[in-house]
Amino acid sequence: MFENLPVPPWLLLGVAVLLVLAALYLAREISDRELARRAQQLARLDDSELISKTAGGVALGVVGKLGNALRGSFFFADKDIETIERTARAAGMDPQRAVPIVMGIKVLMLVAGPAIGYALAVSWNLELLGKVLCLVLGMAIGTFVPNWTLAFAIRSHQDSLRKGLPDALDLLVVCAEAGLGLESALERVAIEMRDASPNVSTEFVTLLADMRMSTDRRAALTRLGERTGLVSFQRLGGTLSQTLRYGTPMGQALRVLAQEMRNERMMRIEEKAARLPALLVLPMILFILPCLFVVLAGPAALRIIDAWNGTGG
């Protein structure tokens, strides 16, 4: 059926690239919309201002409806949905909003990948083995690209949290020593960190809401570490939980924790700096040493060639 269609290969490759870029854009759009929604809720703004009529918002709505329609079908088991929820939560997204969109993207990529692979194989006039390989490659790309996108979102979110937490702890120390309670301090720090580190501000807003709704505030602090997946936030939750349980001064405990985290951040920077010589070996071999050989040995090689030609002549 496809043999008579004059489909240029570059067009099909362009469609594949556009699908990958669309998946990346949608994943980032989920995170940005959720951060904006939570930050504006903190500022007590109207949620109607968050409604976007752009093409990205319309696409997210369509993909989300597709994901909701596929919930409970044979495509996704309950265990798979729970995994997607944990992944979305670790990436800083709202699971209720993100899970249907992620499910829709997974299904779209799973269908589009093999279709594009087969269309490319037909356009290139490949044999049966080539068509099978293109189908398998397209299925693999359609299966793993959404997972890679989520993994990239998780790494970006965790890096932002890791960088912004020491500053947030310093602000918490100031608030605690000023006489504010835990909830008031968290609310104030969330407001102050909204521009400097939106991800940290969002996590503090979520923690604050969880503490206000939960009867056990220590359980809410424990969920903070589980939600972010970072050891630093687990230590923060444990420190605050101990202050609530034993009545120890919160400012002093947070000051010690902030200093330890700053020392750890400096150690990570030093470790990255120590790895630079090993990482620069390959670029030096590929790009710098050939240039040095040309500059140093080039004139001598030219004189030898001239002398050889003169002798031969």
Phi and psi in degrees as a GROMACS rama.xvg file:
@    title "Ramachandran Plot"
@    xaxis  label "Phi"
@    yaxis  label "Psi"
@TYPE xy
-88.3334  -9.08855  PHE-2
-64.9494  -29.8886  GLU-3
-90.4024  -2.18292  ASN-4
-88.8692  120.07  LEU-5
-77.9956  77.9734  PRO-6
-98.8289  113.634  VAL-7
-70.1086  142.827  PRO-8
-61.2444  -36.8827  PRO-9
-64.642  -29.3379  TRP-10
-68.2607  -42.555  LEU-11
-67.6045  -38.4195  LEU-12
-63.8095  -37.3989  LEU-13
-63.5232  -39.4052  GLY-14
-63.7743  -41.2979  VAL-15
-62.3973  -44.0941  ALA-16
-62.8269  -39.8913  VAL-17
-63.5993  -37.7799  LEU-18
-64.808  -42.0648  LEU-19
-63.7772  -44.4915  VAL-20
-63.6503  -35.4763  LEU-21
-65.2518  -39.7926  ALA-22
-63.1017  -43.0914  ALA-23
-63.5431  -41.4065  LEU-24
-65.4663  -41.8136  TYR-25
-65.5904  -40.0292  LEU-26
-63.8974  -41.3683  ALA-27
-68.712  -36.3213  ARG-28
-64.691  -36.6787  GLU-29
-60.1755  -49.7614  ILE-30
-63.4645  -44.1673  SER-31
-65.1711  -42.3388  ASP-32
-65.8876  -38.3706  ARG-33
-69.4233  -40.4897  GLU-34
-62.7224  -42.6183  LEU-35
-64.8356  -39.3249  ALA-36
-63.9532  -45.752  ARG-37
-70.2234  -39.4989  ARG-38
-65.2497  -38.3893  ALA-39
-75.082  -28.5527  GLN-40
-64.5439  -37.7741  GLN-41
-63.187  -38.606  LEU-42
-81.7017  3.31848  ALA-43
61.5811  42.7697  ARG-44
-93.0538  164.073  LEU-45
-77.2033  133.361  ASP-46
-65.9197  -21.4085  ASP-47
-64.9804  -21.8713  SER-48
-72.829  -13.77  GLU-49
-89.1438  -5.38623  LEU-50
-73.9077  120.809  ILE-51
-105.457  132.603  SER-52
-104.778  17.6969  LYS-53
-75.592  172.265  THR-54
-64.1709  -35.1619  ALA-55
-64.4047  -40.1395  GLY-56
-65.4144  -40.2651  GLY-57
-64.6085  -42.3167  VAL-58
-63.6817  -41.0197  ALA-59
-62.2827  -39.4412  LEU-60
-63.4038  -42.5506  GLY-61
-65.8232  -44.9799  VAL-62
-65.3964  -38.378  VAL-63
-63.0651  -40.5266  GLY-64
-63.5093  -38.781  LYS-65
-62.7357  -42.6198  LEU-66
-63.9874  -41.0151  GLY-67
-63.7769  -36.2154  ASN-68
-67.151  -29.9361  ALA-69
-88.5771  -5.92892  LEU-70
-65.3387  129.275  ARG-71
86.5045  -2.40633  GLY-72
-84.8658  -177.229  SER-73
-73.1934  -12.6356  PHE-74
-67.4451  -37.733  PHE-75
-131.712  119.96  PHE-76
-83.0444  170.495  ALA-77
-62.0774  -35.187  ASP-78
-66.2919  -38.9219  LYS-79
-65.3919  -39.7527  ASP-80
-65.7394  -39.6685  ILE-81
-63.6098  -38.7433  GLU-82
-64.1136  -42.6957  THR-83
-64.6168  -37.2832  ILE-84
-63.8091  -44.5329  GLU-85
-64.0087  -40.1688  ARG-86
-65.5462  -43.9101  THR-87
-64.21  -38.5492  ALA-88
-66.4172  -38.2861  ARG-89
-68.8893  -24.8631  ALA-90
-86.6847  3.43155  ALA-91
82.9265  18.8225  GLY-92
-102.24  160.348  MET-93
-81.7136  116.683  ASP-94
-57.7697  -35.1117  PRO-95
-63.9311  -32.7786  GLN-96
-90.1516  -37.6871  ARG-97
-79.7793  -35.8958  ALA-98
-60.5722  -47.7784  VAL-99
-60.9926  -37.1969  PRO-100
-68.948  -41.415  ILE-101
-64.1386  -40.7573  VAL-102
-62.9577  -42.2925  MET-103
-64.129  -41.2718  GLY-104
-63.8555  -41.1962  ILE-105
-60.172  -44.4688  LYS-106
-67.4979  -42.6895  VAL-107
-61.6741  -44.5188  LEU-108
-68.0228  -35.1249  MET-109
-65.83  -32.2777  LEU-110
-84.1271  -40.9973  VAL-111
-72.5569  -33.4402  ALA-112
-60.3449  -56.3243  GLY-113
-62.6615  -35.3298  PRO-114
-63.1566  -44.5141  ALA-115
-67.9534  -39.1244  ILE-116
-61.4542  -42.163  GLY-117
-68.2116  -40.2472  TYR-118
-62.7985  -39.7701  ALA-119
-64.1811  -42.5483  LEU-120
-62.0085  -41.4098  ALA-121
-67.7171  -40.5531  VAL-122
-64.8956  -34.165  SER-123
-86.8139  1.38564  TRP-124
57.7296  45.7066  ASN-125
-80.3549  159.751  LEU-126
-77.2436  -177.494  GLU-127
-60.9829  -42.0106  LEU-128
-63.4519  -41.2514  LEU-129
-63.8781  -39.5356  GLY-130
-64.5248  -40.9313  LYS-131
-63.7032  -42.5315  VAL-132
-63.7782  -40.445  LEU-133
-64.7651  -39.1217  CYS-134
-62.8568  -45.4378  LEU-135
-64.7489  -41.8167  VAL-136
-64.9293  -42.0025  LEU-137
-64.6381  -37.8655  GLY-138
-66.7312  -39.8988  MET-139
-64.5776  -42.8136  ALA-140
-64.2659  -44.8454  ILE-141
-64.9881  -25.6797  GLY-142
-82.974  -40.6588  THR-143
-94.3011  -22.4401  PHE-144
-60.8973  -44.6795  VAL-145
-61.3806  -38.1503  PRO-146
-66.235  -40.1284  ASN-147
-64.4136  -37.702  TRP-148
-64.0665  -43.9551  THR-149
-64.9484  -39.6774  LEU-150
-63.5013  -38.8628  ALA-151
-65.4412  -40.089  PHE-152
-64.9855  -38.1689  ALA-153
-64.7866  -44.796  ILE-154
-63.2148  -41.7778  ARG-155
-64.8687  -42.7226  SER-156
-64.6237  -44.0894  HIS-157
-68.9822  -35.5291  GLN-158
-63.8425  -41.0651  ASP-159
-63.9801  -42.0078  SER-160
-64.4259  -41.8499  LEU-161
-65.2121  -36.3676  ARG-162
-76.9949  -33.9101  LYS-163
-89.0838  -14.6378  GLY-164
-65.9517  -42.4045  LEU-165
-58.262  -40.8527  PRO-166
-65.0538  -39.4861  ASP-167
-64.7134  -36.8259  ALA-168
-66.484  -37.8156  LEU-169
-61.5113  -41.0059  ASP-170
-66.5559  -37.3926  LEU-171
-63.3002  -38.3526  LEU-172
-62.7438  -43.5644  VAL-173
-62.2441  -44.1675  VAL-174
-65.5908  -41.0979  CYS-175
-66.3004  -41.4391  ALA-176
-73.0228  -17.8912  GLU-177
-81.8914  -5.21058  ALA-178
100.991  6.14911  GLY-179
-77.7299  149.028  LEU-180
-76.5553  176.296  GLY-181
-62.1234  -49.1115  LEU-182
-66.7602  -41.7488  GLU-183
-64.759  -38.3739  SER-184
-66.5732  -42.9917  ALA-185
-62.5011  -41.2249  LEU-186
-64.5569  -41.852  GLU-187
-67.2537  -41.8822  ARG-188
-66.1444  -37.9468  VAL-189
-61.5418  -38.6255  ALA-190
-68.1773  -43.4965  ILE-191
-70.0522  -31.3634  GLU-192
-89.3463  4.4266  MET-193
-63.0708  -36.8697  ARG-194
-89.8394  -38.2503  ASP-195
-72.2691  -41.8394  ALA-196
-147.225  87.9022  SER-197
-59.8128  -32.6224  PRO-198
-67.6474  -42.7793  ASN-199
-64.7847  -41.2673  VAL-200
-60.1224  -41.6095  SER-201
-64.9918  -41.8363  THR-202
-65.0202  -37.784  GLU-203
-68.6485  -36.9116  PHE-204
-63.9044  -43.1794  VAL-205
-63.183  -42.8156  THR-206
-62.2705  -42.6092  LEU-207
-63.1088  -43.7454  LEU-208
-65.026  -38.7445  ALA-209
-65.8963  -39.5435  ASP-210
-67.3092  -35.8422  MET-211
-74.067  -29.0919  ARG-212
-89.1321  -23.2851  MET-213
-90.4606  147.901  SER-214
-80.0926  -20.8599  THR-215
-115.885  105.418  ASP-216
-70.0924  -28.183  ARG-217
-67.1569  -34.5295  ARG-218
-65.3204  -36.8928  ALA-219
-64.5901  -38.061  ALA-220
-67.28  -35.118  LEU-221
-66.2062  -39.7825  THR-222
-66.0581  -24.3574  ARG-223
-60.1246  -47.3277  LEU-224
-66.8864  -37.5014  GLY-225
-67.703  -36.0373  GLU-226
-70.6405  -41.158  ARG-227
-83.2003  -30.1357  THR-228
74.9647  17.3408  GLY-229
-110.569  140.211  LEU-230
-66.0523  -34.6448  VAL-231
-63.3419  -40.5707  SER-232
-72.6048  -31.3179  PHE-233
-64.8237  -40.0865  GLN-234
-67.3476  -37.8889  ARG-235
-62.5206  -44.9989  LEU-236
-62.5942  -40.3343  GLY-237
-66.4861  -38.3937  GLY-238
-65.919  -46.2698  THR-239
-65.7855  -35.8609  LEU-240
-64.5052  -39.5285  SER-241
-67.1721  -37.7203  GLN-242
-64.4451  -35.6025  THR-243
-71.7777  -33.7009  LEU-244
-79.7405  -43.9708  ARG-245
-103.554  -7.54982  TYR-246
74.7213  23.4697  GLY-247
-73.8828  156.269  THR-248
-62.1303  123.67  PRO-249
-70.1039  -38.408  MET-250
-62.1172  -42.4264  GLY-251
-66.9818  -43.2586  GLN-252
-64.2567  -41.5972  ALA-253
-69.2349  -33.7298  LEU-254
-63.395  -43.9986  ARG-255
-63.2613  -42.1947  VAL-256
-65.2958  -40.3328  LEU-257
-63.9122  -40.5431  ALA-258
-65.0036  -40.6079  GLN-259
-63.3934  -40.6702  GLU-260
-69.1493  -35.835  MET-261
-65.9875  -39.1569  ARG-262
-63.5061  -40.1185  ASN-263
-65.934  -38.5157  GLU-264
-65.1429  -39.5222  ARG-265
-65.5478  -37.3473  MET-266
-64.9141  -38.6292  MET-267
-65.0757  -38.4051  ARG-268
-64.7857  -41.3372  ILE-269
-65.4322  -36.7542  GLU-270
-65.366  -41.1323  GLU-271
-64.1548  -39.9662  LYS-272
-65.2253  -35.6041  ALA-273
-69.8116  -25.2766  ALA-274
-82.4324  -10.7635  ARG-275
-60.3681  -44.8828  LEU-276
-57.1524  -41.8433  PRO-277
-66.6579  -36.0365  ALA-278
-73.0093  -24.4757  LEU-279
-86.1179  -5.70676  LEU-280
-63.4029  -49.1183  VAL-281
-64.5226  -46.3527  LEU-282
-59.5507  -35.641  PRO-283
-65.0932  -41.4813  MET-284
-66.9744  -38.5292  ILE-285
-82.4323  -34.8984  LEU-286
-118.317  -36.4665  PHE-287
-88.574  -48.7226  ILE-288
-61.348  -42.7321  LEU-289
-58.7744  -38.4767  PRO-290
-64.6675  -40.1415  CYS-291
-63.6767  -41.0058  LEU-292
-61.8597  -41.3731  PHE-293
-64.5286  -43.3995  VAL-294
-69.1973  -43.3785  VAL-295
-80.1632  -44.4217  LEU-296
-94.4558  -10.6941  ALA-297
-61.747  -52.0977  GLY-298
-60.0034  -41.4928  PRO-299
-62.8503  -41.0951  ALA-300
-64.2662  -38.3024  ALA-301
-66.0925  -41.2156  LEU-302
-65.2868  -38.3515  ARG-303
-64.2612  -42.361  ILE-304
-63.738  -40.3914  ILE-305
-65.153  -42.3586  ASP-306
-64.7604  -38.4268  ALA-307
-64.8537  -43.3084  TRP-308
-66.0534  -36.966  ASN-309
-66.7462  -38.9171  GLY-310
-68.4849  -39.8559  THR-311
-68.386  -34.5407  GLY-312
